[in-house]
Amino acid sequence: MLTLSLLVSVGIAKAANELPELGTVAATTLTIDKENEIGDVYMRVLRSQLPIVTDPVMNEYLNDVGHRIVAHAGNVKTPFEFFLVNNSEINAFAFFGGHVGVHTALFHHADSESELASVLAHEVAHVTQRHLARSIEAQQKTGPATLAGVLGSILLAMAAPEAGIAALQSTLAIGQQMQINYTRSNELEADRIGMQTMVAAGFDPYAAPSFFGKLAAQYRFASKPPAMLMTHPLPESRIADTRNRANRYPKRTVPDNLMFQLAKARAQVRFSNYSAERARDIFERQLASSTYPFKDAASYGMALTHFRMDQFDEAQALIEQLLEKDGKNLFYLDTYTDVMLAQKQYDKAIDKLLEARKTRPNNSVLELNLAHAYIEAKQPEKARPILERHLILTKEKSVVYDLLAQTYQQLDMPAQRYQVQAEILALRADYPRAIDQLQHAYRLSRSNALQLARIDARIKQLRQAEQQMRNL
């Protein structure tokens, strides 16, 4: 089973201002359908290998920014999915099927939403320009390497850049200089197209050279640079080129927004190696600063820190003040729910979520928080219809399945719980254990012919999926 994480962008050399011929490039190696198939398999494997963040608030924010970029991108041939990996190494990566991963450390180091958008736009460009497929086609021409060998080496490089690059060079038997040229070509193309896209989406083009320059300066003399600088090299010439590109666009002010700062504060408290004391110091300095404009974000960070330290009264006081200013803010509502549930004030959490739900009945954050509140309040019969309905509406099903498993357990529905546990395992490509769970469900469903047929059909599907993965 392959391990995944970070994209090594290697591909066909193109002139800096030449758009690739996407109708013919990589056509002989991989179709779009095949890319999507491979992307789905590797996303499942990735879930089993990496600490994927299942925080609905963070995921909704990241996907909102990401899809604003995709909406202005050209050559979009696949749906996009943006997800977070809890990792203190600065990095982002993209692979087949429109999957774009972002390390939580990016939120710690980016100072604005435009800086985050510059990274996402770069990765979106890797996907729309089909750099991975083009790389495979180019590399197959250098020797007798098989598609499976090339895929394995490149995708291993996504997880462990040092080991992966070595494996890639060994598998393909090509020189180091050719590998570097491929990388630089695709990186420059992704820089150029990514900047065009982020500007069209309304972000600040100067955020790209700003973020690149900041990273390069911070790690210029480091003995072990972050993974992002291994898979996305930042020589001075590339930073200068990005700055020159930004200078071609009309100057405009793109003010940062509160939502990014709330996400940054949440990442600092919940998805970092910061101690609670260190996080508290950060927000205290922000609140005391006369120049920091996002005091509500600092207060939100303090509320999260109080919650982390089990200081629930203090957390409640801060989050209620924030809700008075913006009662529809999903960051605040999610944290308010956590605080209320920690104090066993289930009715308050449920009432607040039901009120917010009136204007956004299908919102994932509200639906999942409400179902969680019902489960904690030992009202699984109310959680069940919410989750079963949301399962149909959402693409990211991990949290829904987890909550459904708890719901079915409280309702004493073991056959359904086994089926849900099977789906959780299938999301991680653990097909043998998933089938085992379904077989348990089958034995408990002998009096229900329809359910038996559904379980039998699902077992066949999972066996086919397992064979499909072996055939890649």
matplotlib code that plots the C-alpha trace (Angstrom):
import matplotlib.pyplot as plt

x = [0.0, 1.5, 1.9, 1.0, 1.4, 3.3, 3.4, 6.7, 5.8, 7.8, 6.7, 7.4, 9.4, 7.4, 8.4, 7.4, 4.6, 3.4, 0.1, 0.2, -1.9, -4.1, -6.1, -3.1, -0.7, -0.8, -3.7, -1.8, -1.0, -4.0, -7.6, -9.4, -11.6, -8.5, -7.0, -10.2, -10.2, -6.6, -7.2, -10.1, -8.0, -5.0, -7.3, -8.5, -5.0, -4.0, -6.8, -5.3, -1.8, -2.1, -3.8, -6.6, -8.4, -12.2, -13.0, -16.2, -15.6, -12.0, -13.0, -15.9, -13.7, -10.8, -13.2, -14.9, -11.5, -10.5, -13.7, -13.6, -10.3, -11.5, -14.5, -12.0, -9.6, -9.4, -9.3, -11.2, -12.0, -12.5, -14.4, -12.1, -11.8, -9.6, -8.6, -6.4, -3.6, -2.5, 1.2, 3.6, 5.6, 4.8, 3.4, 0.5, 0.1, -2.2, -2.8, -5.2, -8.9, -8.7, -7.5, -5.6, -4.2, -3.0, -0.9, -2.3, 1.1, 0.3, -2.3, 0.4, 2.8, 0.4, -0.6, -3.6, -6.2, -4.5, -1.3, -3.3, -5.0, -1.7, -0.7, -4.1, -4.1, -0.7, -1.9, -5.1, -2.9, -0.9, -4.2, -5.7, -2.5, -2.3, 1.3, 1.3, -0.1, 2.2, 5.2, 4.4, 4.1, 7.5, 9.2, 7.9, 9.8, 13.1, 13.2, 11.2, 9.6, 6.0, 3.1, 2.7, 6.4, 6.2, 2.9, 4.3, 7.5, 5.8, 3.1, 5.7, 7.5, 4.2, 4.5, 8.3, 10.1, 13.6, 12.8, 10.4, 12.7, 15.4, 12.9, 11.7, 15.2, 16.0, 12.7, 13.1, 16.9, 17.1, 19.6, 19.2, 19.5, 16.6, 14.5, 15.3, 14.4, 11.0, 10.3, 11.3, 9.2, 6.0, 6.6, 7.0, 3.9, 1.9, 3.2, 2.1, -1.3, -2.0, -1.4, -3.7, -6.4, -6.0, -6.2, -9.3, -10.8, -10.2, -7.0, -3.9, -1.1, 1.6, 0.7, 2.5, 6.0, 5.4, 4.7, 7.5, 10.0, 9.0, 9.5, 12.8, 14.2, 13.1, 14.7, 17.6, 20.2, 18.2, 19.9, 16.6, 14.2, 10.5, 9.0, 7.4, 10.9, 12.0, 9.0, 8.5, 12.1, 12.3, 15.5, 15.9, 15.2, 11.7, 10.8, 11.9, 9.9, 6.8, 7.3, 7.7, 4.5, 2.6, 3.9, 2.1, -1.2, -2.8, -2.2, -5.2, -5.9, -7.3, -8.0, -7.8, -10.9, -12.0, -12.7, -9.1, -8.0, -10.5, -9.3, -5.7, -6.6, -8.3, -5.4, -3.0, -5.0, -6.2, -3.9, -0.3, 2.3, 1.7, 1.1, -2.0, 0.2, 2.0, -1.4, -2.7, 0.4, -0.2, -3.8, -3.0, -0.4, -2.9, -5.5, -3.0, -1.7, -2.9, -2.2, -3.7, -7.1, -8.8, -9.6, -12.5, -10.2, -7.9, -10.9, -12.0, -8.5, -8.7, -12.1, -10.6, -7.6, -9.8, -11.8, -8.6, -7.6, -11.1, -11.9, -15.4, -16.9, -14.3, -14.7, -18.5, -18.3, -16.1, -18.0, -21.3, -19.9, -18.8, -22.2, -23.9, -21.9, -22.4, -24.9, -24.6, -20.8, -20.1, -16.8, -18.6, -21.5, -19.3, -17.3, -20.4, -21.7, -18.5, -18.6, -22.2, -21.8, -18.7, -20.9, -23.8, -26.0, -27.4, -30.7, -28.8, -26.6, -29.6, -31.7, -28.9, -28.3, -32.0, -32.3, -29.3, -30.5, -33.7, -31.7, -29.2, -30.9, -28.3, -25.2, -22.7, -21.3, -24.8, -26.1, -23.2, -23.1, -26.8, -26.5, -23.6, -25.6, -28.5, -26.1, -24.5, -28.0, -28.9, -31.5, -30.2, -33.7, -33.4, -29.8, -30.5, -32.7, -30.3, -27.3, -28.9, -30.2, -26.8, -25.1, -26.8, -26.0, -22.3, -19.2, -17.0, -18.6, -16.0, -17.6, -21.1, -20.2, -18.5, -21.6, -23.9, -22.0, -22.5, -26.2, -26.9, -25.1, -27.3, -30.4, -29.2, -29.1, -26.0, -26.5, -26.6, -23.6, -21.6, -22.5, -21.4, -18.2, -17.6, -18.0, -15.5, -12.9, -13.7, -12.9, -9.4, -9.1, -9.2, -11.5, -10.8, -11.9, -14.8, -16.1, -15.7, -17.9, -20.5, -20.5, -21.3, -24.2, -25.4, -25.6, -27.7, -30.1, -31.5, -35.1, -34.8, -34.5, -34.1, -31.2, -29.6, -29.6, -28.1, -25.3, -24.6, -24.4, -22.1, -19.8, -19.5, -18.7, -16.0, -14.4, -14.4, -12.8, -10.1, -9.3, -9.4, -6.8, -4.5, -4.7, -3.6]
y = [0.0, 3.3, 6.2, 9.7, 13.3, 15.8, 16.4, 16.3, 18.3, 16.9, 17.4, 18.5, 21.6, 24.5, 28.1, 30.5, 32.1, 29.1, 27.4, 23.6, 21.8, 20.1, 18.3, 16.2, 16.2, 13.0, 11.7, 8.5, 7.7, 8.6, 9.7, 12.0, 9.2, 7.1, 10.1, 10.3, 6.6, 6.8, 9.9, 8.2, 5.2, 7.3, 9.6, 6.5, 5.3, 8.8, 8.7, 5.6, 7.1, 10.7, 12.7, 14.2, 17.0, 16.3, 19.6, 20.8, 24.5, 24.4, 22.3, 24.5, 27.6, 25.9, 24.7, 28.1, 29.7, 26.8, 26.8, 30.6, 29.9, 27.0, 29.0, 31.3, 28.6, 27.3, 23.7, 22.4, 18.8, 17.3, 18.2, 19.6, 18.6, 20.6, 19.0, 19.6, 17.5, 18.1, 18.6, 21.2, 21.1, 23.9, 22.3, 21.8, 19.2, 18.1, 14.9, 13.1, 13.8, 17.4, 16.5, 19.4, 18.9, 21.7, 21.3, 23.1, 24.8, 27.0, 28.7, 29.5, 31.0, 32.8, 36.3, 36.8, 35.0, 36.1, 34.3, 31.1, 31.6, 32.0, 28.5, 27.0, 28.6, 27.2, 23.6, 24.0, 24.9, 21.7, 19.8, 21.8, 21.6, 17.8, 18.0, 14.6, 12.9, 14.8, 13.9, 10.2, 10.3, 12.2, 9.8, 6.7, 7.9, 7.9, 4.2, 1.0, 2.0, 0.8, 3.0, 1.3, 1.9, 5.6, 6.1, 4.3, 6.4, 9.8, 9.1, 7.9, 11.2, 12.9, 11.3, 11.5, 13.9, 12.6, 8.9, 9.5, 11.5, 8.8, 6.1, 8.1, 8.6, 4.9, 3.7, 5.9, 5.7, 9.3, 11.9, 14.4, 17.4, 16.2, 15.7, 19.2, 20.7, 19.0, 20.3, 23.9, 23.8, 22.8, 25.0, 28.1, 27.2, 26.7, 30.0, 31.8, 30.2, 30.2, 33.9, 34.6, 32.6, 34.1, 37.6, 36.7, 35.4, 38.8, 38.0, 40.1, 39.0, 40.4, 37.8, 35.1, 36.7, 37.9, 34.4, 32.8, 35.4, 34.9, 31.2, 31.4, 34.0, 32.0, 28.7, 29.9, 28.6, 25.8, 22.4, 20.7, 22.9, 22.2, 19.7, 22.5, 23.8, 20.3, 19.7, 23.4, 24.8, 28.6, 29.9, 33.7, 33.7, 32.1, 34.6, 37.5, 36.1, 35.9, 39.5, 40.6, 38.9, 40.6, 44.0, 43.5, 43.7, 47.0, 47.8, 47.4, 47.1, 43.7, 43.9, 40.7, 39.4, 38.1, 34.6, 33.8, 35.2, 33.0, 29.9, 30.9, 31.2, 27.9, 26.2, 27.7, 26.3, 23.0, 22.0, 22.9, 21.8, 25.1, 24.7, 26.3, 28.9, 29.8, 30.2, 32.3, 34.6, 35.1, 36.2, 38.3, 40.2, 40.7, 42.0, 44.4, 45.6, 48.9, 47.9, 44.4, 45.0, 41.6, 41.8, 39.4, 36.8, 37.2, 36.9, 33.8, 32.4, 33.1, 31.4, 28.3, 28.4, 28.7, 25.7, 23.7, 24.5, 23.4, 27.0, 26.7, 29.7, 32.0, 30.4, 30.8, 34.5, 35.3, 33.2, 34.7, 38.2, 37.2, 35.7, 39.0, 40.7, 37.9, 35.3, 33.5, 33.0, 29.3, 29.5, 30.9, 28.6, 25.5, 26.6, 27.6, 24.1, 22.6, 24.7, 24.0, 20.2, 20.2, 21.7, 19.3, 22.2, 20.3, 22.2, 25.5, 24.1, 22.5, 25.6, 27.8, 25.4, 25.0, 28.8, 29.1, 26.2, 28.1, 30.2, 27.5, 24.1, 22.2, 23.6, 20.9, 22.7, 23.2, 19.8, 17.9, 20.0, 19.5, 15.7, 15.6, 17.6, 15.2, 12.2, 13.8, 14.5, 10.8, 11.7, 9.4, 9.2, 12.9, 12.6, 9.7, 11.5, 14.4, 12.2, 9.8, 12.8, 14.6, 11.4, 11.9, 15.7, 15.7, 14.5, 14.3, 11.5, 10.7, 12.7, 11.6, 8.0, 8.4, 10.1, 7.6, 4.7, 6.4, 6.9, 3.3, 2.1, 4.2, 3.0, -0.7, -1.2, -3.4, -4.4, -0.8, 0.1, -2.7, -1.3, 2.2, 0.9, -0.9, 2.4, 4.1, 1.3, 1.5, 5.3, 4.2, 1.5, -1.2, -3.4, -6.8, -5.4, -3.5, -6.8, -8.5, -5.8, -6.3, -10.0, -9.4, -7.2, -9.9, -12.4, -10.0, -9.2, -12.6, -11.6, -8.6, -9.7, -6.2, -5.4, -8.7, -7.9, -4.4, -5.9, -8.6, -6.0, -3.8, -6.7, -7.3, -3.6, -3.6, -6.7, -5.0, -1.9, -3.9, -5.7, -2.3, -0.9, -3.9, -3.4, 0.2]
z = [0.0, -1.0, 1.3, 0.1, 1.0, -1.1, -4.9, -6.8, -9.9, -12.8, -16.4, -20.0, -20.4, -21.8, -22.6, -19.8, -21.8, -23.8, -22.8, -23.0, -25.6, -23.1, -25.8, -26.8, -23.9, -21.8, -23.9, -24.7, -21.1, -19.0, -19.7, -17.4, -16.3, -15.4, -13.5, -11.5, -10.8, -9.6, -7.6, -5.7, -4.8, -3.6, -1.6, 0.2, 0.8, 2.0, 4.6, 6.1, 6.2, 7.2, 9.9, 7.7, 9.5, 9.8, 11.3, 9.4, 10.0, 8.7, 5.8, 4.8, 4.9, 2.9, 0.3, 0.0, -0.8, -3.1, -5.1, -5.6, -7.3, -9.3, -10.5, -12.4, -13.6, -17.2, -18.4, -15.3, -16.2, -12.7, -9.5, -6.9, -3.2, -0.8, 2.5, 5.5, 6.9, 10.5, 9.9, 11.3, 8.0, 5.6, 2.4, -0.1, -2.8, -5.5, -7.3, -9.7, -9.6, -8.3, -4.8, -3.2, 0.3, 2.6, 5.7, 8.7, 9.1, 6.1, 8.3, 10.9, 8.3, 5.9, 7.0, 4.8, 2.8, -0.4, 0.6, 1.3, -2.1, -3.9, -2.7, -3.6, -7.0, -7.7, -6.8, -8.9, -11.8, -11.4, -11.7, -14.6, -16.6, -15.9, -14.8, -13.2, -16.3, -18.6, -16.3, -16.5, -20.3, -20.6, -18.2, -19.9, -23.0, -21.1, -20.5, -20.1, -16.8, -16.4, -15.6, -12.3, -11.4, -12.4, -10.5, -7.4, -7.4, -8.0, -5.4, -2.9, -3.5, -2.5, 1.0, 1.6, -0.8, 0.0, -0.3, -3.1, -5.3, -4.9, -5.8, -8.8, -10.2, -9.6, -11.3, -14.3, -14.6, -15.6, -14.6, -11.7, -14.0, -16.2, -13.1, -11.9, -15.3, -15.3, -11.8, -12.6, -15.8, -14.1, -11.2, -13.4, -15.4, -12.2, -10.9, -14.0, -14.5, -10.7, -10.5, -13.4, -11.7, -8.3, -9.7, -11.6, -8.4, -6.7, -4.6, -4.4, -6.9, -4.6, -2.0, -4.1, -4.1, -0.5, 0.7, -1.4, -0.2, 3.4, 3.2, 1.4, 3.9, 6.9, 5.7, 3.6, 6.0, 7.5, 7.5, 6.8, 4.8, 5.0, 2.5, 0.5, -0.5, -1.5, -3.8, -4.7, -5.0, -4.5, -6.1, -6.2, -9.9, -9.3, -6.6, -8.8, -11.7, -9.5, -8.4, -12.0, -12.9, -10.0, -11.2, -14.5, -12.8, -11.8, -8.2, -6.0, -2.4, -1.4, 2.3, 4.4, 6.0, 9.4, 8.2, 7.4, 10.7, 12.5, 10.6, 11.5, 15.2, 15.1, 13.5, 16.0, 19.0, 17.6, 14.8, 15.9, 18.4, 20.3, 24.0, 25.4, 27.1, 23.9, 22.1, 24.9, 24.7, 20.9, 21.4, 24.4, 22.4, 19.5, 21.9, 23.4, 20.1, 18.8, 15.2, 15.0, 13.3, 13.9, 17.6, 17.2, 15.8, 18.8, 21.2, 19.3, 19.7, 23.4, 23.7, 22.0, 24.3, 27.4, 26.1, 25.6, 29.2, 30.5, 31.5, 30.2, 32.0, 30.4, 27.0, 27.2, 28.1, 25.1, 22.6, 23.7, 23.2, 19.7, 18.9, 19.9, 17.1, 14.5, 15.4, 12.1, 12.2, 11.8, 13.7, 16.7, 16.5, 16.3, 19.4, 21.3, 20.7, 22.0, 25.1, 25.9, 25.4, 27.6, 30.4, 29.6, 28.6, 25.7, 25.3, 24.9, 22.2, 20.4, 20.6, 19.2, 16.3, 15.5, 15.3, 13.0, 10.9, 9.8, 7.4, 6.3, 6.5, 4.6, 6.0, 7.0, 10.0, 11.5, 10.6, 12.0, 15.2, 15.7, 15.2, 17.6, 20.2, 19.9, 20.4, 23.4, 24.8, 24.3, 21.6, 18.8, 17.2, 16.3, 15.1, 12.8, 10.1, 10.0, 9.4, 6.9, 4.9, 5.1, 3.9, 0.5, 0.3, 1.3, -0.6, 2.5, 4.5, 7.2, 10.0, 9.0, 9.2, 12.6, 14.0, 12.4, 14.0, 17.4, 16.6, 15.6, 18.7, 21.0, 19.0, 19.4, 15.6, 15.3, 11.7, 10.6, 12.8, 11.1, 7.7, 8.6, 10.1, 6.8, 4.9, 7.3, 6.5, 2.8, 2.8, 3.9, 1.3, 4.0, 1.9, 3.7, 7.1, 5.5, 3.9, 7.3, 8.9, 6.2, 6.7, 10.4, 9.3, 6.9, 9.7, 11.8, 8.9, 8.0, 8.5, 6.2, 2.6, 1.2, 3.6, 2.7, -1.0, -0.3, 1.8, -0.7, -3.5, -1.4, -0.7, -4.4, -5.0, -2.4, -3.8, -7.2, -5.7, -4.1, -7.4, -9.2, -6.7, -7.3, -11.0, -11.0]

ax = plt.figure().add_subplot(projection="3d")
ax.plot(x, y, z, "-o")
ax.set_aspect("equal")
plt.show()
